[in-house]
Amino acid sequence: MGKKVTDQTRELVQPILDNMHLKLVDIEFEKEGKHWFLRVFIDKPEGVDIEECGIVSEQLSEQLDQQDPVSVPYYLEVSSPGAERPLKKEQDFNESIGKSVFVSLYEPYEGSKTFEGKLTAFDGEFVTIEITVKTRTKTVQIPFKKIAKARLAVTFN
């Protein structure tokens, strides 16, 4: 049910976002406790505000009511992905070059399952991260297919 709901929601929300010059970051349909949540994450280069989230929520809610792709009661949430937004698609990695990232892997690579540092390159096959170990800077090339999860990382310098 989850993939069907997210796919149908994507079709409904995309024209709304295109009209408002916003980008769809992700859609999640998850059960937490006894409640279902349909979460839509949106963004734009300068960030989205609560008013934009409200407009998208209202318009999407109308579309969902008309199309009725969800067979269970649920809560609709439209929000920004936040400062530590997930990186899921190749485009997300390309747009994040030069930023701090946190990456966790399915299995250890070069002795570690997690890496945090500056994303310096992405070629579709490898994610290149510049990490600092004690006082030394090191570059690690991680195979993209080994990444379980990745997100932007807030750093305090």
Secondary structure, DSSP 8 states (H G I E B T S, - for coil): -HHHHHHHHHHHHHHHHHHHT-EEEEEEEEEETTEEEEEEEEE-TT---HHHHHHHHHHHHHHHHHH----S-EEEEEE---TT-B--SHHHHHHTTTSEEEEEEEEEETTEEEEEEEEEEE-SSEEEEEEEETTEEEEEEEEGGGEEEEEE-----
